């Protein structure tokens, strides 16, 4: 959903000093395909000795329950360290400790093309529409974190092409959802 190049993801995990295990999904997988692929991947992680999965979810109860059920069925425990935190305070803490992120995807319902490619800062957060969560917790926007206190080095990139894409809403006859994406080159 974020549209990040694998090369940037590889640079990010190297700067964080953590291992990377990619799970490749088709562009628009069905829920059946998604669940099958994720079950295979988590079974492999379990064989490799992993018994916990940590998630950055903050507010979305249905997503939390889905993760708990899917992983619980495989004997993997879930951890949600940010669960129910105040998102305004959480975003302020993120900025105060020195993390840096760039907006790579934004819901066209709330934003125009010029929003993607911007770096998160206090001015950007203050300018968000009132209905938009400061952390984008409802899918209003997605980011790529490129620097911070736990990074060995910042991730160098340039803002590339901006594109608009529409996706059908799952299990709905509603109109498609539109999103602006910003390619990061690096």
Rosetta silent file (secondary structure, phi, psi, omega in degrees, C-alpha in Angstrom):
SEQUENCE: XXXXXXXXXXXXXXXXXXXXXXXXXXXXXXXXXXXXXXXXXXXXXXXXXXXXXXXXXXXXXXXXXXXXXXXXXXXXXXXXXXXXXXXXXXXXXXXXXXXXXXXXXXXXXXXXXXXXXXXXXXXXXXXXXXXXXXXXXXXXXXXXXXXXXXXXXXXXXXXXXXXXXXXXXXXXXXXXXXXXXXXXXX
SCORE:     score description
SCORE:     0.000 S_00000001
   1 L     0.000  -25.884 -176.345    0.000    0.000    0.000 S_00000001
   2 L   -82.666  -22.741  178.941    2.890    2.353    0.603 S_00000001
   3 L    71.407   26.691 -178.715    4.458    1.922   -2.843 S_00000001
   4 L   -84.480  136.884  175.942    8.020    1.909   -1.474 S_00000001
   5 L   -65.267  142.813  179.249   10.790    0.463   -3.629 S_00000001
   6 H   -59.894  -35.178 -179.987   12.347   -2.701   -2.191 S_00000001
   7 H   -61.010  -36.280  177.644   15.790   -1.074   -2.497 S_00000001
   8 H   -72.727  -37.989  176.057   14.731    1.658   -0.051 S_00000001
   9 H   -60.993  -41.923  178.339   13.244   -0.894    2.329 S_00000001
  10 H   -63.069  -40.851  177.406   16.564   -2.774    2.227 S_00000001
  11 H   -66.194  -37.459 -179.646   18.461    0.446    3.012 S_00000001
  12 H   -64.058  -49.588 -178.361   16.041    1.195    5.847 S_00000001
  13 H   -68.014  -32.053  176.145   16.450   -2.161    7.591 S_00000001
  14 H   -65.160  -41.575  178.925   20.234   -2.018    7.104 S_00000001
  15 H   -67.593  -25.709  177.252   20.288    1.423    8.771 S_00000001
  16 H   -88.963  -16.325  179.627   18.211   -0.024   11.619 S_00000001
  17 L    72.342   34.985  178.319   20.376   -3.140   11.873 S_00000001
  18 L  -121.479  154.444  179.239   17.475   -5.593   11.663 S_00000001
  19 L   -73.824  157.978  179.004   16.932   -8.587    9.362 S_00000001
  20 L  -121.822  131.081  173.461   14.522   -8.422    6.433 S_00000001
  21 L  -128.358  108.560 -177.134   12.184  -11.182    5.328 S_00000001
  22 L   -82.744  139.179  172.414   10.102  -10.188    2.304 S_00000001
  23 L  -116.476  113.353 -176.521    6.621  -11.561    1.722 S_00000001
  24 L   -91.141  127.753  179.360    5.655  -11.078   -1.917 S_00000001
  25 L  -118.890  151.661  171.916    1.975  -10.534   -2.680 S_00000001
  26 L   -63.697  161.896 -176.162    0.198  -10.040   -5.991 S_00000001
  27 L   -54.710  -46.459  178.375   -0.736   -6.415   -6.742 S_00000001
  28 L  -132.714   77.406 -175.691   -4.376   -6.835   -5.652 S_00000001
  29 L   -71.927  150.618  171.096   -4.665  -10.196   -3.901 S_00000001
  30 L   -71.598  164.033  177.242   -7.980  -11.675   -2.868 S_00000001
  31 H   -62.285  -34.944  178.426   -8.426  -12.169    0.882 S_00000001
  32 H   -63.201  -46.676  178.458   -8.053  -15.915    0.301 S_00000001
  33 H   -63.934  -43.982  179.799   -4.710  -15.436   -1.473 S_00000001
  34 H   -58.279  -50.587 -178.502   -3.551  -12.918    1.127 S_00000001
  35 H   -62.834  -39.609  179.321   -4.397  -15.223    4.036 S_00000001
  36 H   -64.121  -47.405 -178.753   -2.781  -18.236    2.346 S_00000001
  37 H   -64.648  -43.367 -179.238    0.461  -16.381    1.573 S_00000001
  38 H   -67.815  -36.708  177.319    0.643  -14.821    5.033 S_00000001
  39 H   -63.531  -43.288  177.419   -0.045  -18.175    6.720 S_00000001
  40 H   -60.415  -43.752 -177.756    2.820  -19.757    4.764 S_00000001
  41 H   -67.136  -43.350 -179.265    5.147  -16.897    5.708 S_00000001
  42 H   -71.516  -31.032  173.928    4.250  -16.921    9.389 S_00000001
  43 H   -61.507  -40.177  177.884    4.565  -20.718    9.511 S_00000001
  44 H   -65.874  -42.091  178.322    8.118  -20.311    8.247 S_00000001
  45 H   -62.053  -38.880  178.416    8.850  -17.624   10.834 S_00000001
  46 H   -63.859  -43.013  176.743    7.495  -19.925   13.538 S_00000001
  47 H   -60.632  -31.520 -179.883    9.803  -22.721   12.301 S_00000001
  48 L   -80.447    0.587  174.997   12.654  -20.201   12.513 S_00000001
  49 L   104.065    1.445  178.967   11.881  -19.689   16.216 S_00000001
  50 L   -81.015  137.989  179.454    9.661  -16.609   16.209 S_00000001
  51 L  -130.001   -0.605  179.265    6.706  -16.732   18.589 S_00000001
  52 E  -131.121  149.715  171.493    5.578  -13.070   18.698 S_00000001
  53 E  -126.511  128.200 -179.911    4.401  -10.528   16.138 S_00000001
  54 E  -107.256  140.298 -176.255    4.536   -6.806   16.958 S_00000001
  55 L  -133.302  148.133  179.920    2.286   -4.259   15.246 S_00000001
  56 L   -92.611   16.119  179.154    2.073   -0.468   15.222 S_00000001
  57 L   -62.106  143.812 -176.511   -1.719   -0.374   15.209 S_00000001
  58 L  -117.385  -45.111 -170.118   -3.136    2.339   17.449 S_00000001
  59 L  -129.099  -20.170 -169.367   -6.914    2.541   17.127 S_00000001
  60 L   -82.501   96.655 -175.446   -8.424    0.114   14.613 S_00000001
  61 H   -59.868  -41.486 -178.307  -10.092   -2.588   16.707 S_00000001
  62 H   -64.166  -37.768  178.427  -11.167   -4.706   13.707 S_00000001
  63 H   -69.613  -39.747  177.071   -7.604   -4.848   12.378 S_00000001
  64 H   -61.314  -46.546  179.840   -6.247   -5.737   15.828 S_00000001
  65 H   -63.203  -39.559  177.910   -8.797   -8.541   16.179 S_00000001
  66 H   -60.345  -48.298 -179.190   -7.964   -9.829   12.684 S_00000001
  67 H   -62.538  -44.165  179.877   -4.236   -9.973   13.487 S_00000001
  68 H   -61.336  -42.764 -178.703   -4.878  -11.645   16.854 S_00000001
  69 H   -67.862  -50.536 -176.593   -7.140  -14.275   15.289 S_00000001
  70 H   -60.753  -47.025 -177.906   -4.936  -15.055   12.276 S_00000001
  71 H   -77.494  -33.771  176.441   -1.725  -15.316   14.274 S_00000001
  72 H   -59.994  -37.584  177.170   -3.394  -16.910   17.288 S_00000001
  73 L   -61.575  -21.391 -179.542   -4.535  -19.733   14.999 S_00000001
  74 L  -104.065    5.439  178.774   -0.839  -20.340   14.289 S_00000001
  75 L    77.182   21.818  178.073    0.255  -20.119   17.926 S_00000001
  76 L  -106.137  130.546 -179.817    1.913  -16.726   17.539 S_00000001
  77 E   -85.020  147.301 -179.928    1.269  -14.097   20.204 S_00000001
  78 E  -108.283  146.704  178.501    0.584  -10.491   19.201 S_00000001
  79 E  -130.031  133.081 -179.071    1.964   -7.340   20.798 S_00000001
  80 L  -128.156   79.666 -173.565    0.551   -3.839   20.233 S_00000001
  81 L   -65.395  -20.353 -178.505    2.849   -1.391   22.076 S_00000001
  82 L  -100.894    1.826 -171.659    1.067    1.721   20.728 S_00000001
  83 L   -55.583  128.671  175.704   -2.487    0.473   21.273 S_00000001
  84 L    66.641   14.018  175.520   -4.969    3.153   22.386 S_00000001
  85 L   -71.543  152.550  175.023   -2.292    5.848   22.663 S_00000001
  86 L   -68.725  120.591 -172.376   -3.374    9.417   21.967 S_00000001
  87 H   -71.411  -29.116  175.617   -2.355    9.917   18.324 S_00000001
  88 H   -66.274  -44.926  178.560   -1.663   13.653   18.668 S_00000001
  89 H   -66.486  -39.285  179.844    0.702   12.981   21.561 S_00000001
  90 H   -63.125  -44.046  178.404    2.236   10.022   19.744 S_00000001
  91 H   -65.151  -40.001  178.667    2.981   12.101   16.626 S_00000001
  92 H   -63.750  -41.218  177.455    4.471   14.884   18.761 S_00000001
  93 H   -62.401  -43.161  178.037    6.686   12.333   20.529 S_00000001
  94 H   -55.547  -47.502 -179.538    7.767   10.910   17.136 S_00000001
  95 H   -70.969  -41.900 -176.958    8.860   14.376   16.001 S_00000001
  96 H   -62.065  -36.968 -179.204   10.375   15.415   19.349 S_00000001
  97 L   -81.063   -7.430  172.118   12.753   12.438   19.549 S_00000001
  98 L   104.491   13.973  174.828   14.003   13.173   16.032 S_00000001
  99 L   -73.139  149.408  178.460   12.348   10.707   13.680 S_00000001
 100 E  -131.199  136.259 -179.292   11.879   11.902   10.108 S_00000001
 101 E  -144.304  153.614  178.014    9.381   10.577    7.577 S_00000001
 102 E  -118.114  141.753  178.980    8.093   11.541    4.160 S_00000001
 103 E   -75.261  123.854 -177.629    4.489   11.134    2.983 S_00000001
 104 E  -113.269  -14.911 -178.473    4.410    8.510    0.216 S_00000001
 105 E  -151.323  138.720 -179.834    0.682    7.817   -0.121 S_00000001
 106 E  -147.963  139.458  179.138   -2.411    9.908    0.620 S_00000001
 107 E   -70.212  123.818 -177.598   -6.137    9.406    0.274 S_00000001
 108 L   -67.129  -12.912  175.470   -7.469   11.778   -2.397 S_00000001
 109 L   -64.363  -27.235 -176.097  -10.605   12.212   -0.305 S_00000001
 110 L  -116.635  -22.611 -170.458   -8.511   14.428    1.991 S_00000001
 111 L  -135.467  155.347  173.713   -5.425   15.471    0.024 S_00000001
 112 L  -101.791  177.960 -176.154   -4.240   16.662   -3.363 S_00000001
 113 H   -55.123  -34.609 -175.509   -1.096   15.664   -5.243 S_00000001
 114 H   -69.730  -11.672  179.428    1.072   18.268   -3.506 S_00000001
 115 H   -73.996  -37.671 -179.996    0.678   16.537   -0.115 S_00000001
 116 L   -73.287  144.295 -176.965    2.721   13.471   -1.117 S_00000001
 117 L    94.361   -7.686  178.507    6.477   13.984   -1.021 S_00000001
 118 L   -85.490  147.469  177.277    6.295   16.323    1.970 S_00000001
 119 E   -86.201  137.216  176.431    8.286   15.630    5.123 S_00000001
 120 L   -63.704  128.775  171.891    6.340   15.231    8.347 S_00000001
 121 L  -153.766  178.346 -175.829    6.870   18.195   10.627 S_00000001
 122 H   -62.279  -36.863  179.434    4.833   20.239   13.063 S_00000001
 123 H   -65.204  -42.821  178.906    3.547   22.597   10.334 S_00000001
 124 H   -62.664  -45.970 -179.529    2.305   19.698    8.198 S_00000001
 125 H   -62.853  -40.514  179.428    0.572   18.072   11.190 S_00000001
 126 H   -66.023  -25.433 -177.235   -1.012   21.403   12.192 S_00000001
 127 L   -89.228   -2.552 -178.670   -2.368   21.827    8.636 S_00000001
 128 L   -63.240  142.376  173.211   -4.152   18.450    8.521 S_00000001
 129 L   -57.646  149.549 -175.923   -7.918   18.590    8.039 S_00000001
 130 L   -56.704  -31.293 -177.281   -9.770   18.083   11.327 S_00000001
 131 L   -81.125   -5.050 -177.812  -11.127   14.692   10.203 S_00000001
 132 L   -95.831  128.735  177.639   -7.615   13.325    9.516 S_00000001
 133 L   -68.282  137.214 -179.280   -5.829   11.446   12.292 S_00000001
 134 L   -59.338  -23.952  177.493   -2.358   12.931   13.030 S_00000001
 135 L  -100.016    2.918 -177.375   -0.818    9.461   12.591 S_00000001
 136 L    65.998   28.028 -171.506   -2.930    8.604    9.541 S_00000001
 137 L   -63.439  -22.158  179.155   -4.374    5.746   11.593 S_00000001
 138 L   -97.684   18.347  178.076   -7.491    5.486    9.444 S_00000001
 139 L    83.116   14.509 -178.523   -5.466    5.126    6.241 S_00000001
 140 L   -66.120  -34.253  176.814   -5.562    8.826    5.368 S_00000001
 141 E  -155.984  159.121  177.313   -1.840    8.808    4.587 S_00000001
 142 E  -130.548  152.869 -175.041    1.213    6.550    4.754 S_00000001
 143 E  -131.586  167.878  171.340    4.851    7.467    5.258 S_00000001
 144 E  -121.810  118.023  179.779    8.398    6.214    4.850 S_00000001
 145 E   -82.939  122.491 -174.195   10.618    6.794    7.902 S_00000001
 146 E  -117.451   -2.748  178.350   14.100    7.719    6.698 S_00000001
 147 E  -164.408  160.129  178.169   15.951    8.896    9.811 S_00000001
 148 L   164.017  177.187 -174.272   15.812    8.928   13.578 S_00000001
 149 L   -63.882  -18.626  179.626   17.671    8.149   16.774 S_00000001
 150 L   -99.947    2.943  177.989   17.766    4.388   16.105 S_00000001
 151 L   -86.734  137.593  174.156   19.106    4.728   12.532 S_00000001
 152 L   -70.589  -30.144  179.543   22.832    4.165   11.926 S_00000001
 153 L  -158.606  153.948  175.878   22.539    6.655    9.065 S_00000001
 154 L   -71.155  152.953  176.860   19.755    8.554    7.277 S_00000001
 155 L   -88.826  120.415  178.880   18.325    7.016    4.098 S_00000001
 156 L   -81.127  136.771  177.648   19.142    9.204    1.103 S_00000001
 157 L  -158.506  164.810  171.645   16.363    9.602   -1.484 S_00000001
 158 E  -124.623  147.378  175.937   14.849   11.992   -4.000 S_00000001
 159 E   -75.627  125.570 -179.590   11.163   12.610   -4.554 S_00000001
 160 E  -102.895 -147.488 -176.186   10.202   11.091   -7.890 S_00000001
 161 E   -64.255  143.590  174.838    7.041   10.884   -9.944 S_00000001
 162 E  -108.301  133.096 -177.273    3.651   11.431   -8.343 S_00000001
 163 E  -133.798  158.063  177.243    0.781    9.271   -9.578 S_00000001
 164 E  -114.081  133.485  178.694   -2.914    8.785   -8.866 S_00000001
 165 E  -135.061  148.981  174.990   -4.451    5.307   -8.580 S_00000001
 166 E  -116.249  144.508  179.888   -7.910    4.011   -7.813 S_00000001
 167 E  -129.746  136.923  175.798   -8.719    0.783   -6.004 S_00000001
 168 L   -65.716  144.012  176.863  -12.070   -0.974   -5.702 S_00000001
 169 L   -77.288  129.541 -179.261  -13.398   -1.037   -2.160 S_00000001
 170 L   -65.139  142.542  176.716  -13.414   -4.608   -0.876 S_00000001
 171 L    52.800   39.545 -177.233  -16.837   -6.139   -0.223 S_00000001
 172 L  -150.223  151.770  173.863  -18.608   -3.011   -1.395 S_00000001
 173 L   -99.072    3.923  178.210  -20.498   -1.603   -4.335 S_00000001
 174 L   -64.227  163.446  177.303  -19.270    1.895   -3.412 S_00000001
 175 L   -61.849  159.291  179.432  -17.102    3.833   -5.820 S_00000001
 176 L   -63.810  157.042  174.836  -13.386    3.100   -5.899 S_00000001
 177 E   -94.783  139.556  178.918  -11.016    4.832   -3.488 S_00000001
 178 E  -108.421  142.307 -179.360   -8.378    7.129   -4.969 S_00000001
 179 E  -137.087  141.979  170.736   -4.851    7.606   -3.659 S_00000001
 180 E   -93.116  136.016  178.071   -1.911    9.818   -4.531 S_00000001
 181 E  -122.655  149.357  176.167    1.482    8.104   -4.508 S_00000001
 182 E  -125.431  120.399  177.337    4.966    9.555   -4.539 S_00000001
 183 E   -76.601  135.841  174.487    7.845    7.449   -5.830 S_00000001
 184 E  -107.551  127.743 -179.450   11.029    7.750   -3.814 S_00000001
 185 E  -104.341  130.597 -179.933   14.272    7.291   -5.722 S_00000001
 186 L  -173.967    0.000    0.000   17.332    6.241   -3.827 S_00000001
